Amino acid sequence: MEPYDEPSQAPYDGPSRVPRMLPGCGHTLCGACCKDMLRKLPARGGAKRLKCPVCRKPTKVARAKDLPKNFALLEVARGRTV
Protein backbone atom coordinates (compact mmCIF):
# COMPACT_ATOMS: atom_id res chain seq x y z
CA MET A 1 0.00 0.00 0.00
CA GLU A 2 1.34 3.40 -0.99
CA PRO A 3 1.48 6.06 1.76
CA TYR A 4 -0.85 8.98 1.12
CA ASP A 5 -1.83 12.33 2.54
CA GLU A 6 -5.00 12.04 4.59
CA PRO A 7 -6.67 15.41 3.79
CA SER A 8 -6.17 15.22 0.02
CA GLN A 9 -6.09 11.41 -0.32
CA ALA A 10 -3.14 11.94 -2.72
CA PRO A 11 0.08 9.91 -2.60
CA TYR A 12 3.34 11.52 -1.45
CA ASP A 13 4.81 11.65 -4.93
CA GLY A 14 6.94 14.70 -5.57
CA PRO A 15 8.06 18.16 -4.54
CA SER A 16 4.54 19.44 -3.80
CA ARG A 17 3.50 16.28 -1.97
CA VAL A 18 6.46 16.06 0.42
CA PRO A 19 5.36 14.60 3.75
CA ARG A 20 5.66 17.28 6.46
CA MET A 21 5.35 16.41 10.14
CA LEU A 22 3.37 18.53 12.59
CA PRO A 23 5.59 18.79 15.71
CA GLY A 24 2.59 19.54 17.91
CA CYS A 25 1.14 16.04 17.45
CA GLY A 26 3.40 14.00 15.16
CA HIS A 27 0.86 13.50 12.37
CA THR A 28 2.04 13.96 8.77
CA LEU A 29 0.47 15.98 5.95
CA CYS A 30 1.72 16.88 2.51
CA GLY A 31 3.39 20.25 2.02
CA ALA A 32 0.72 21.37 -0.46
CA CYS A 33 -2.09 20.75 2.04
CA CYS A 34 -0.16 22.50 4.82
CA LYS A 35 0.48 25.48 2.55
CA ASP A 36 -3.18 25.67 1.55
CA MET A 37 -4.36 25.42 5.16
CA LEU A 38 -1.87 28.08 6.33
CA ARG A 39 -2.93 30.49 3.58
CA LYS A 40 -6.43 30.63 5.10
CA LEU A 41 -5.25 31.42 8.65
CA PRO A 42 -4.49 34.80 10.26
CA ALA A 43 -0.90 35.37 11.42
CA ARG A 44 -0.21 36.17 15.07
CA GLY A 45 3.28 37.49 15.72
CA GLY A 46 4.66 36.05 12.47
CA ALA A 47 3.35 32.53 13.13
CA LYS A 48 0.05 30.81 12.46
CA ARG A 49 -1.72 28.13 14.49
CA LEU A 50 -2.26 25.21 12.15
CA LYS A 51 -4.74 22.68 13.55
CA CYS A 52 -4.04 19.08 12.64
CA PRO A 53 -6.95 17.73 10.55
CA VAL A 54 -6.56 14.34 12.26
CA CYS A 55 -6.47 15.23 15.97
CA ARG A 56 -7.09 19.04 15.92
CA LYS A 57 -3.99 19.77 18.05
CA PRO A 58 -2.45 23.15 17.05
CA THR A 59 1.11 23.67 15.80
CA LYS A 60 2.65 27.13 15.48
CA VAL A 61 4.31 27.61 12.11
CA ALA A 62 5.04 30.51 9.73
CA ARG A 63 5.43 28.58 6.45
CA ALA A 64 4.75 25.01 5.34
CA LYS A 65 8.38 24.50 4.34
CA ASP A 66 9.39 25.27 7.95
CA LEU A 67 7.75 22.00 9.05
CA PRO A 68 10.16 19.07 9.24
CA LYS A 69 10.11 16.51 6.44
CA ASN A 70 9.09 13.01 7.41
CA PHE A 71 12.10 11.30 5.78
CA ALA A 72 11.04 7.79 6.78
CA LEU A 73 7.67 8.19 5.07
CA LEU A 74 9.35 9.84 2.08
CA GLU A 75 11.59 6.80 1.62
CA VAL A 76 8.62 4.43 1.85
CA ALA A 77 6.76 6.52 -0.74
CA ARG A 78 9.77 6.25 -3.05
CA GLY A 79 9.67 2.48 -2.73
CA ARG A 80 12.69 2.12 -0.48
CA THR A 81 12.73 0.25 2.79
CA VAL A 82 13.50 2.15 5.97
N, CA, C and O atoms as a CHARMM CRD file, in Angstrom:
* protein
*
  328
    1    1 MET  N      0.84200  -1.18800   0.00000 PROA 1      0.00000
    2    1 MET  CA     0.00000   0.00000   0.00000 PROA 1      0.00000
    3    1 MET  C      0.88000   1.24100   0.00000 PROA 1      0.00000
    4    1 MET  O      1.82500   1.33800   0.78200 PROA 1      0.00000
    5    2 GLU  N      0.57400   2.17100  -0.86100 PROA 2      0.00000
    6    2 GLU  CA     1.33700   3.39600  -0.98800 PROA 2      0.00000
    7    2 GLU  C      0.90900   4.39900   0.08200 PROA 2      0.00000
    8    2 GLU  O     -0.28900   4.58900   0.29000 PROA 2      0.00000
    9    3 PRO  N      1.86700   5.05300   0.77400 PROA 3      0.00000
   10    3 PRO  CA     1.48100   6.06100   1.76100 PROA 3      0.00000
   11    3 PRO  C      0.86000   7.27200   1.07800 PROA 3      0.00000
   12    3 PRO  O      1.29200   7.67800  -0.00100 PROA 3      0.00000
   13    4 TYR  N     -0.15000   7.83900   1.71200 PROA 4      0.00000
   14    4 TYR  CA    -0.84900   8.97600   1.12300 PROA 4      0.00000
   15    4 TYR  C     -1.17600  10.01800   2.17900 PROA 4      0.00000
   16    4 TYR  O     -1.16900   9.74400   3.37900 PROA 4      0.00000
   17    5 ASP  N     -1.45900  11.21000   1.70100 PROA 5      0.00000
   18    5 ASP  CA    -1.83500  12.33300   2.54100 PROA 5      0.00000
   19    5 ASP  C     -3.30700  12.20600   2.89400 PROA 5      0.00000
   20    5 ASP  O     -4.14800  12.05500   2.00800 PROA 5      0.00000
   21    6 GLU  N     -3.62200  12.26400   4.17000 PROA 6      0.00000
   22    6 GLU  CA    -5.00400  12.04300   4.59000 PROA 6      0.00000
   23    6 GLU  C     -5.98400  13.11800   4.10600 PROA 6      0.00000
   24    6 GLU  O     -7.04200  12.76100   3.58800 PROA 6      0.00000
   25    7 PRO  N     -5.68600  14.41900   4.24800 PROA 7      0.00000
   26    7 PRO  CA    -6.67500  15.40800   3.79500 PROA 7      0.00000
   27    7 PRO  C     -6.96800  15.35600   2.30300 PROA 7      0.00000
   28    7 PRO  O     -8.12800  15.46400   1.90300 PROA 7      0.00000
   29    8 SER  N     -5.93600  15.19200   1.46500 PROA 8      0.00000
   30    8 SER  CA    -6.16900  15.22000   0.01700 PROA 8      0.00000
   31    8 SER  C     -6.36700  13.83500  -0.59100 PROA 8      0.00000
   32    8 SER  O     -6.81800  13.71500  -1.73000 PROA 8      0.00000
   33    9 GLN  N     -6.03200  12.79200   0.16000 PROA 9      0.00000
   34    9 GLN  CA    -6.08700  11.41100  -0.32500 PROA 9      0.00000
   35    9 GLN  C     -5.12800  11.18400  -1.50000 PROA 9      0.00000
   36    9 GLN  O     -5.29800  10.23200  -2.26200 PROA 9      0.00000
   37   10 ALA  N     -4.12800  12.04900  -1.64900 PROA 10     0.00000
   38   10 ALA  CA    -3.14400  11.93700  -2.72400 PROA 10     0.00000
   39   10 ALA  C     -1.86800  11.28800  -2.19400 PROA 10     0.00000
   40   10 ALA  O     -1.51400  11.48000  -1.03000 PROA 10     0.00000
   41   11 PRO  N     -1.17200  10.52000  -3.04000 PROA 11     0.00000
   42   11 PRO  CA     0.08300   9.91000  -2.59500 PROA 11     0.00000
   43   11 PRO  C      1.18700  10.95700  -2.44600 PROA 11     0.00000
   44   11 PRO  O      1.16200  11.99600  -3.10600 PROA 11     0.00000
   45   12 TYR  N      2.14800  10.67500  -1.57700 PROA 12     0.00000
   46   12 TYR  CA     3.33700  11.51900  -1.44600 PROA 12     0.00000
   47   12 TYR  C      4.22200  11.20100  -2.64000 PROA 12     0.00000
   48   12 TYR  O      4.95100  10.20900  -2.62700 PROA 12     0.00000
   49   13 ASP  N      4.16400  12.04500  -3.68300 PROA 13     0.00000
   50   13 ASP  CA     4.81100  11.65400  -4.93500 PROA 13     0.00000
   51   13 ASP  C      5.65200  12.72900  -5.60500 PROA 13     0.00000
   52   13 ASP  O      5.87400  12.64600  -6.81300 PROA 13     0.00000
   53   14 GLY  N      6.11200  13.69900  -4.90500 PROA 14     0.00000
   54   14 GLY  CA     6.93900  14.69800  -5.56700 PROA 14     0.00000
   55   14 GLY  C      7.14800  15.92800  -4.72000 PROA 14     0.00000
   56   14 GLY  O      6.78500  15.94500  -3.54300 PROA 14     0.00000
   57   15 PRO  N      7.72900  16.95800  -5.30400 PROA 15     0.00000
   58   15 PRO  CA     8.06400  18.16400  -4.54200 PROA 15     0.00000
   59   15 PRO  C      6.87900  18.83000  -3.84100 PROA 15     0.00000
   60   15 PRO  O      7.04000  19.36800  -2.74500 PROA 15     0.00000
   61   16 SER  N      5.69700  18.80400  -4.45300 PROA 16     0.00000
   62   16 SER  CA     4.54300  19.44100  -3.80400 PROA 16     0.00000
   63   16 SER  C      3.87200  18.52800  -2.78500 PROA 16     0.00000
   64   16 SER  O      3.13400  18.99700  -1.91900 PROA 16     0.00000
   65   17 ARG  N      4.12200  17.24900  -2.88600 PROA 17     0.00000
   66   17 ARG  CA     3.50400  16.28200  -1.96700 PROA 17     0.00000
   67   17 ARG  C      4.54500  15.67900  -1.01600 PROA 17     0.00000
   68   17 ARG  O      4.50800  14.48500  -0.71900 PROA 17     0.00000
   69   18 VAL  N      5.45800  16.50900  -0.55000 PROA 18     0.00000
   70   18 VAL  CA     6.46400  16.05900   0.41600 PROA 18     0.00000
   71   18 VAL  C      5.78500  15.90200   1.77600 PROA 18     0.00000
   72   18 VAL  O      5.08700  16.81300   2.22200 PROA 18     0.00000
   73   19 PRO  N      5.97800  14.76700   2.43800 PROA 19     0.00000
   74   19 PRO  CA     5.36400  14.59600   3.75300 PROA 19     0.00000
   75   19 PRO  C      6.00700  15.51400   4.79300 PROA 19     0.00000
   76   19 PRO  O      7.21900  15.46900   5.00100 PROA 19     0.00000
   77   20 ARG  N      5.20400  16.33400   5.43500 PROA 20     0.00000
   78   20 ARG  CA     5.65600  17.27900   6.46300 PROA 20     0.00000
   79   20 ARG  C      5.01600  16.89300   7.79100 PROA 20     0.00000
   80   20 ARG  O      3.81000  16.65800   7.86700 PROA 20     0.00000
   81   21 MET  N      5.83400  16.83000   8.83000 PROA 21     0.00000
   82   21 MET  CA     5.35300  16.40800  10.14100 PROA 21     0.00000
   83   21 MET  C      4.93500  17.62600  10.97900 PROA 21     0.00000
   84   21 MET  O      5.61600  18.65200  10.98400 PROA 21     0.00000
   85   22 LEU  N      3.83200  17.49700  11.67000 PROA 22     0.00000
   86   22 LEU  CA     3.37300  18.52900  12.59500 PROA 22     0.00000
   87   22 LEU  C      3.98400  18.23300  13.96400 PROA 22     0.00000
   88   22 LEU  O      3.59900  17.25400  14.60300 PROA 22     0.00000
   89   23 PRO  N      4.92900  19.05700  14.42900 PROA 23     0.00000
   90   23 PRO  CA     5.59100  18.78600  15.70600 PROA 23     0.00000
   91   23 PRO  C      4.64000  18.78100  16.90200 PROA 23     0.00000
   92   23 PRO  O      4.92000  18.13700  17.91200 PROA 23     0.00000
   93   24 GLY  N      3.53300  19.48700  16.79500 PROA 24     0.00000
   94   24 GLY  CA     2.59400  19.54100  17.90800 PROA 24     0.00000
   95   24 GLY  C      1.94700  18.19900  18.23400 PROA 24     0.00000
   96   24 GLY  O      1.56600  17.95400  19.37900 PROA 24     0.00000
   97   25 CYS  N      1.82200  17.32200  17.22100 PROA 25     0.00000
   98   25 CYS  CA     1.13800  16.04200  17.45100 PROA 25     0.00000
   99   25 CYS  C      1.84000  14.84500  16.81900 PROA 25     0.00000
  100   25 CYS  O      1.60900  13.70800  17.23100 PROA 25     0.00000
  101   26 GLY  N      2.69600  15.08500  15.82200 PROA 26     0.00000
  102   26 GLY  CA     3.39700  13.99900  15.16300 PROA 26     0.00000
  103   26 GLY  C      2.71800  13.46500  13.91800 PROA 26     0.00000
  104   26 GLY  O      3.28300  12.60800  13.23700 PROA 26     0.00000
  105   27 HSD  N      1.51700  13.94600  13.59500 PROA 27     0.00000
  106   27 HSD  CA     0.86400  13.50400  12.36600 PROA 27     0.00000
  107   27 HSD  C      1.57300  14.12200  11.15500 PROA 27     0.00000
  108   27 HSD  O      2.27900  15.12200  11.28000 PROA 27     0.00000
  109   28 THR  N      1.37600  13.51900   9.99900 PROA 28     0.00000
  110   28 THR  CA     2.04000  13.96000   8.77200 PROA 28     0.00000
  111   28 THR  C      1.01800  14.34500   7.71500 PROA 28     0.00000
  112   28 THR  O      0.02200  13.65400   7.50300 PROA 28     0.00000
  113   29 LEU  N      1.29300  15.47300   7.05400 PROA 29     0.00000
  114   29 LEU  CA     0.47400  15.98100   5.95500 PROA 29     0.00000
  115   29 LEU  C      1.39300  16.33000   4.80500 PROA 29     0.00000
  116   29 LEU  O      2.59800  16.48100   5.00800 PROA 29     0.00000
  117   30 CYS  N      0.86300  16.46000   3.61500 PROA 30     0.00000
  118   30 CYS  CA     1.71900  16.88200   2.50800 PROA 30     0.00000
  119   30 CYS  C      1.93300  18.39400   2.57000 PROA 30     0.00000
  120   30 CYS  O      1.10900  19.13500   3.10600 PROA 30     0.00000
  121   31 GLY  N      3.05400  18.82600   2.01000 PROA 31     0.00000
  122   31 GLY  CA     3.39200  20.24500   2.01500 PROA 31     0.00000
  123   31 GLY  C      2.34000  21.10600   1.34100 PROA 31     0.00000
  124   31 GLY  O      2.06800  22.22000   1.78900 PROA 31     0.00000
  125   32 ALA  N      1.74300  20.59900   0.26300 PROA 32     0.00000
  126   32 ALA  CA     0.71900  21.36700  -0.46100 PROA 32     0.00000
  127   32 ALA  C     -0.51200  21.60800   0.41000 PROA 32     0.00000
  128   32 ALA  O     -1.07200  22.70400   0.40900 PROA 32     0.00000
  129   33 CYS  N     -0.93200  20.58700   1.15100 PROA 33     0.00000
  130   33 CYS  CA    -2.09300  20.75000   2.04300 PROA 33     0.00000
  131   33 CYS  C     -1.77200  21.71600   3.18000 PROA 33     0.00000
  132   33 CYS  O     -2.59500  22.55900   3.53600 PROA 33     0.00000
  133   34 CYS  N     -0.57300  21.59000   3.74600 PROA 34     0.00000
  134   34 CYS  CA    -0.16000  22.50400   4.81900 PROA 34     0.00000
  135   34 CYS  C     -0.14900  23.94100   4.32200 PROA 34     0.00000
  136   34 CYS  O     -0.63800  24.84700   4.99700 PROA 34     0.00000
  137   35 LYS  N      0.41300  24.14200   3.13500 PROA 35     0.00000
  138   35 LYS  CA     0.48300  25.48100   2.55400 PROA 35     0.00000
  139   35 LYS  C     -0.91800  26.04600   2.32800 PROA 35     0.00000
  140   35 LYS  O     -1.17200  27.21100   2.63200 PROA 35     0.00000
  141   36 ASP  N     -1.81200  25.24100   1.80500 PROA 36     0.00000
  142   36 ASP  CA    -3.18200  25.67300   1.55300 PROA 36     0.00000
  143   36 ASP  C     -3.90600  26.01100   2.86400 PROA 36     0.00000
  144   36 ASP  O     -4.61900  27.01000   2.95100 PROA 36     0.00000
  145   37 MET  N     -3.71200  25.17200   3.86700 PROA 37     0.00000
  146   37 MET  CA    -4.35700  25.41700   5.16200 PROA 37     0.00000
  147   37 MET  C     -3.80200  26.67900   5.82000 PROA 37     0.00000
  148   37 MET  O     -4.56100  27.44600   6.41200 PROA 37     0.00000
  149   38 LEU  N     -2.49300  26.90400   5.72700 PROA 38     0.00000
  150   38 LEU  CA    -1.87400  28.08500   6.32600 PROA 38     0.00000
  151   38 LEU  C     -2.31200  29.37000   5.63800 PROA 38     0.00000
  152   38 LEU  O     -2.46200  30.40400   6.28900 PROA 38     0.00000
  153   39 ARG  N     -2.51800  29.31100   4.33800 PROA 39     0.00000
  154   39 ARG  CA    -2.93000  30.49200   3.57700 PROA 39     0.00000
  155   39 ARG  C     -4.24400  31.07000   4.10100 PROA 39     0.00000
  156   39 ARG  O     -4.47100  32.27700   4.01500 PROA 39     0.00000
  157   40 LYS  N     -5.09900  30.21900   4.63900 PROA 40     0.00000
  158   40 LYS  CA    -6.42600  30.63100   5.10000 PROA 40     0.00000
  159   40 LYS  C     -6.44000  31.13700   6.54500 PROA 40     0.00000
  160   40 LYS  O     -7.47600  31.59000   7.03100 PROA 40     0.00000
  161   41 LEU  N     -5.29600  31.06300   7.23500 PROA 41     0.00000
  162   41 LEU  CA    -5.25000  31.42300   8.65000 PROA 41     0.00000
  163   41 LEU  C     -4.63900  32.79800   8.88100 PROA 41     0.00000
  164   41 LEU  O     -3.75400  33.21500   8.13400 PROA 41     0.00000
  165   42 PRO  N     -5.11100  33.51700   9.92700 PROA 42     0.00000
  166   42 PRO  CA    -4.48700  34.79600  10.26100 PROA 42     0.00000
  167   42 PRO  C     -3.15700  34.56600  10.99400 PROA 42     0.00000
  168   42 PRO  O     -3.01100  33.61700  11.76400 PROA 42     0.00000
  169   43 ALA  N     -2.19700  35.45700  10.73500 PROA 43     0.00000
  170   43 ALA  CA    -0.90200  35.37200  11.41500 PROA 43     0.00000
  171   43 ALA  C     -0.96500  36.12300  12.74100 PROA 43     0.00000
  172   43 ALA  O     -1.58000  37.18400  12.85000 PROA 43     0.00000
  173   44 ARG  N     -0.31100  35.54100  13.74500 PROA 44     0.00000
  174   44 ARG  CA    -0.21300  36.17500  15.06500 PROA 44     0.00000
  175   44 ARG  C      1.25700  36.19500  15.44500 PROA 44     0.00000
  176   44 ARG  O      1.83000  35.16200  15.79200 PROA 44     0.00000
  177   45 GLY  N      1.86900  37.37700  15.37900 PROA 45     0.00000
  178   45 GLY  CA     3.27700  37.48700  15.72000 PROA 45     0.00000
  179   45 GLY  C      4.18500  36.75200  14.75000 PROA 45     0.00000
  180   45 GLY  O      5.21700  36.22300  15.16400 PROA 45     0.00000
  181   46 GLY  N      3.83300  36.70300  13.47400 PROA 46     0.00000
  182   46 GLY  CA     4.65600  36.05300  12.46700 PROA 46     0.00000
  183   46 GLY  C      4.37000  34.57300  12.28900 PROA 46     0.00000
  184   46 GLY  O      4.79600  33.98000  11.29800 PROA 46     0.00000
  185   47 ALA  N      3.65800  33.96600  13.22700 PROA 47     0.00000
  186   47 ALA  CA     3.34500  32.53100  13.12700 PROA 47     0.00000
  187   47 ALA  C      1.83300  32.33700  13.02900 PROA 47     0.00000
  188   47 ALA  O      1.04500  33.21500  13.38100 PROA 47     0.00000
  189   48 LYS  N      1.46800  31.18300  12.55200 PROA 48     0.00000
  190   48 LYS  CA     0.05300  30.81400  12.46400 PROA 48     0.00000
  191   48 LYS  C     -0.15400  29.54600  13.27400 PROA 48     0.00000
  192   48 LYS  O      0.77900  28.76900  13.47700 PROA 48     0.00000
  193   49 ARG  N     -1.37600  29.34100  13.73400 PROA 49     0.00000
  194   49 ARG  CA    -1.72300  28.13500  14.49500 PROA 49     0.00000
  195   49 ARG  C     -2.45700  27.17300  13.57700 PROA 49     0.00000
  196   49 ARG  O     -3.65900  27.30200  13.34600 PROA 49     0.00000
  197   50 LEU  N     -1.71000  26.20600  13.05900 PROA 50     0.00000
  198   50 LEU  CA    -2.26400  25.20800  12.15500 PROA 50     0.00000
  199   50 LEU  C     -2.82000  24.05100  12.97400 PROA 50     0.00000
  200   50 LEU  O     -2.08700  23.39700  13.71500 PROA 50     0.00000
  201   51 LYS  N     -4.12200  23.80300  12.83600 PROA 51     0.00000
  202   51 LYS  CA    -4.74100  22.68200  13.55000 PROA 51     0.00000
  203   51 LYS  C     -4.64000  21.42300  12.70200 PROA 51     0.00000
  204   51 LYS  O     -4.98900  21.42100  11.52100 PROA 51     0.00000
  205   52 CYS  N     -4.16100  20.36600  13.31500 PROA 52     0.00000
  206   52 CYS  CA    -4.04000  19.08100  12.63800 PROA 52     0.00000
  207   52 CYS  C     -5.43700  18.60500  12.22900 PROA 52     0.00000
  208   52 CYS  O     -6.34300  18.59700  13.06300 PROA 52     0.00000
  209   53 PRO  N     -5.63400  18.20900  10.96800 PROA 53     0.00000
  210   53 PRO  CA    -6.95100  17.72700  10.54900 PROA 53     0.00000
  211   53 PRO  C     -7.29500  16.34400  11.11900 PROA 53     0.00000
  212   53 PRO  O     -8.44600  15.91500  11.04800 PROA 53     0.00000
  213   54 VAL  N     -6.31000  15.65500  11.67700 PROA 54     0.00000
  214   54 VAL  CA    -6.55800  14.33800  12.25800 PROA 54     0.00000
  215   54 VAL  C     -6.98600  14.45100  13.71300 PROA 54     0.00000
  216   54 VAL  O     -8.01400  13.90000  14.10500 PROA 54     0.00000
  217   55 CYS  N     -6.18700  15.17400  14.52900 PROA 55     0.00000
  218   55 CYS  CA    -6.47100  15.23200  15.97200 PROA 55     0.00000
  219   55 CYS  C     -6.84300  16.62500  16.48000 PROA 55     0.00000
  220   55 CYS  O     -7.22700  16.77500  17.64000 PROA 55     0.00000
  221   56 ARG  N     -6.73500  17.64200  15.62700 PROA 56     0.00000
  222   56 ARG  CA    -7.08900  19.03600  15.92300 PROA 56     0.00000
  223   56 ARG  C     -6.10600  19.74400  16.86300 PROA 56     0.00000
  224   56 ARG  O     -6.38100  20.86500  17.29100 PROA 56     0.00000
  225   57 LYS  N     -4.97800  19.12700  17.19300 PROA 57     0.00000
  226   57 LYS  CA    -3.98600  19.77400  18.04700 PROA 57     0.00000
  227   57 LYS  C     -3.26300  20.85500  17.23400 PROA 57     0.00000
  228   57 LYS  O     -2.86200  20.59800  16.09900 PROA 57     0.00000
  229   58 PRO  N     -3.08800  22.06800  17.80000 PROA 58     0.00000
  230   58 PRO  CA    -2.45200  23.14900  17.04800 PROA 58     0.00000
  231   58 PRO  C     -0.92400  23.05500  17.04200 PROA 58     0.00000
  232   58 PRO  O     -0.30600  22.57000  17.98900 PROA 58     0.00000
  233   59 THR  N     -0.34200  23.53300  15.95100 PROA 59     0.00000
  234   59 THR  CA     1.10600  23.66700  15.80400 PROA 59     0.00000
  235   59 THR  C      1.36900  25.07700  15.29600 PROA 59     0.00000
  236   59 THR  O      0.75400  25.51200  14.32300 PROA 59     0.00000
  237   60 LYS  N      2.28300  25.79700  15.95100 PROA 60     0.00000
  238   60 LYS  CA     2.64800  27.13400  15.48400 PROA 60     0.00000
  239   60 LYS  C      3.68500  27.01100  14.37900 PROA 60     0.00000
  240   60 LYS  O      4.70800  26.34500  14.53900 PROA 60     0.00000
  241   61 VAL  N      3.40600  27.66300  13.25700 PROA 61     0.00000
  242   61 VAL  CA     4.31300  27.60900  12.10800 PROA 61     0.00000
  243   61 VAL  C      4.09100  28.83900  11.23100 PROA 61     0.00000
  244   61 VAL  O      2.96200  29.31100  11.09900 PROA 61     0.00000
  245   62 ALA  N      5.16300  29.35900  10.62900 PROA 62     0.00000
  246   62 ALA  CA     5.04300  30.51000   9.73300 PROA 62     0.00000
  247   62 ALA  C      4.79400  30.07100   8.29400 PROA 62     0.00000
  248   62 ALA  O      3.94200  30.63500   7.60800 PROA 62     0.00000
  249   63 ARG  N      5.54800  29.05000   7.83100 PROA 63     0.00000
  250   63 ARG  CA     5.42900  28.57700   6.45100 PROA 63     0.00000
  251   63 ARG  C      5.44700  27.05600   6.44100 PROA 63     0.00000
  252   63 ARG  O      6.03400  26.43000   7.32300 PROA 63     0.00000
  253   64 ALA  N      4.80800  26.46900   5.44900 PROA 64     0.00000
  254   64 ALA  CA     4.75300  25.01000   5.34400 PROA 64     0.00000
  255   64 ALA  C      6.14200  24.40600   5.23600 PROA 64     0.00000
  256   64 ALA  O      6.40200  23.34800   5.81000 PROA 64     0.00000
  257   65 LYS  N      7.03900  25.06300   4.50700 PROA 65     0.00000
  258   65 LYS  CA     8.37800  24.50100   4.33700 PROA 65     0.00000
  259   65 LYS  C      9.21100  24.56300   5.62100 PROA 65     0.00000
  260   65 LYS  O     10.29600  23.98400   5.67900 PROA 65     0.00000
  261   66 ASP  N      8.71500  25.25900   6.64900 PROA 66     0.00000
  262   66 ASP  CA     9.39100  25.27000   7.95300 PROA 66     0.00000
  263   66 ASP  C      9.11400  23.99200   8.74400 PROA 66     0.00000
  264   66 ASP  O      9.83900  23.67500   9.68700 PROA 66     0.00000
  265   67 LEU  N      8.07100  23.26200   8.36500 PROA 67     0.00000
  266   67 LEU  CA     7.75000  22.00400   9.04700 PROA 67     0.00000
  267   67 LEU  C      8.76500  20.93800   8.64700 PROA 67     0.00000
  268   67 LEU  O      9.18000  20.89200   7.48900 PROA 67     0.00000
  269   68 PRO  N      9.17200  20.08400   9.57600 PROA 68     0.00000
  270   68 PRO  CA    10.16300  19.06700   9.23600 PROA 68     0.00000
  271   68 PRO  C      9.61600  18.02300   8.26400 PROA 68     0.00000
  272   68 PRO  O      8.45200  17.62900   8.33500 PROA 68     0.00000
  273   69 LYS  N     10.48500  17.58900   7.35700 PROA 69     0.00000
  274   69 LYS  CA    10.11400  16.51000   6.43900 PROA 69     0.00000
  275   69 LYS  C     10.08300  15.19500   7.20700 PROA 69     0.00000
  276   69 LYS  O     10.89700  14.96400   8.10100 PROA 69     0.00000
  277   70 ASN  N      9.14800  14.35200   6.85000 PROA 70     0.00000
  278   70 ASN  CA     9.09100  13.00700   7.41000 PROA 70     0.00000
  279   70 ASN  C      9.88800  12.11100   6.44800 PROA 70     0.00000
  280   70 ASN  O      9.33300  11.52800   5.51700 PROA 70     0.00000
  281   71 PHE  N     11.20800  12.01800   6.69900 PROA 71     0.00000
  282   71 PHE  CA    12.09600  11.30100   5.78100 PROA 71     0.00000
  283   71 PHE  C     11.78200   9.81400   5.70400 PROA 71     0.00000
  284   71 PHE  O     11.91300   9.21100   4.63800 PROA 71     0.00000
  285   72 ALA  N     11.37600   9.22300   6.80100 PROA 72     0.00000
  286   72 ALA  CA    11.04100   7.79100   6.77900 PROA 72     0.00000
  287   72 ALA  C      9.86400   7.53700   5.84300 PROA 72     0.00000
  288   72 ALA  O      9.90300   6.60500   5.03900 PROA 72     0.00000
  289   73 LEU  N      8.83500   8.34300   5.93800 PROA 73     0.00000
  290   73 LEU  CA     7.67400   8.19400   5.06700 PROA 73     0.00000
  291   73 LEU  C      8.02000   8.51600   3.61500 PROA 73     0.00000
  292   73 LEU  O      7.48700   7.89800   2.69400 PROA 73     0.00000
  293   74 LEU  N      8.90900   9.48100   3.41500 PROA 74     0.00000
  294   74 LEU  CA     9.35400   9.83900   2.07800 PROA 74     0.00000
  295   74 LEU  C     10.07300   8.65900   1.42000 PROA 74     0.00000
  296   74 LEU  O      9.87100   8.40000   0.23400 PROA 74     0.00000
  297   75 GLU  N     10.88900   7.95900   2.15600 PROA 75     0.00000
  298   75 GLU  CA    11.58900   6.79600   1.62000 PROA 75     0.00000
  299   75 GLU  C     10.60700   5.66900   1.27300 PROA 75     0.00000
  300   75 GLU  O     10.74800   5.01200   0.24100 PROA 75     0.00000
  301   76 VAL  N      9.63100   5.45600   2.12500 PROA 76     0.00000
  302   76 VAL  CA     8.61600   4.43300   1.85100 PROA 76     0.00000
  303   76 VAL  C      7.84000   4.79400   0.58100 PROA 76     0.00000
  304   76 VAL  O      7.55500   3.92900  -0.24800 PROA 76     0.00000
  305   77 ALA  N      7.50700   6.06500   0.43900 PROA 77     0.00000
  306   77 ALA  CA     6.76300   6.51900  -0.74300 PROA 77     0.00000
  307   77 ALA  C      7.58300   6.32900  -2.00900 PROA 77     0.00000
  308   77 ALA  O      7.02400   6.08800  -3.07900 PROA 77     0.00000
  309   78 ARG  N      8.89500   6.43300  -1.89800 PROA 78     0.00000
  310   78 ARG  CA     9.77000   6.24700  -3.04900 PROA 78     0.00000
  311   78 ARG  C     10.07300   4.77700  -3.31700 PROA 78     0.00000
  312   78 ARG  O     10.81600   4.45300  -4.24400 PROA 78     0.00000
  313   79 GLY  N      9.50300   3.89500  -2.51400 PROA 79     0.00000
  314   79 GLY  CA     9.66700   2.47800  -2.72700 PROA 79     0.00000
  315   79 GLY  C     10.89500   1.87000  -2.07900 PROA 79     0.00000
  316   79 GLY  O     11.27900   0.74300  -2.39000 PROA 79     0.00000
  317   80 ARG  N     11.51000   2.62200  -1.17600 PROA 80     0.00000
  318   80 ARG  CA    12.69000   2.12200  -0.48100 PROA 80     0.00000
  319   80 ARG  C     12.29200   1.66600   0.90900 PROA 80     0.00000
  320   80 ARG  O     11.34400   2.19200   1.49100 PROA 80     0.00000
  321   81 THR  N     12.99600   0.71100   1.43200 PROA 81     0.00000
  322   81 THR  CA    12.72900   0.25200   2.79000 PROA 81     0.00000
  323   81 THR  C     13.47600   1.14300   3.78000 PROA 81     0.00000
  324   81 THR  O     14.54600   1.67400   3.48000 PROA 81     0.00000
  325   82 VAL  N     12.89800   1.29000   4.94000 PROA 82     0.00000
  326   82 VAL  CA    13.49500   2.14600   5.96700 PROA 82     0.00000
  327   82 VAL  C     14.26900   1.29300   6.93100 PROA 82     0.00000
  328   82 VAL  O     14.85700   1.81200   7.88100 PROA 82     0.00000
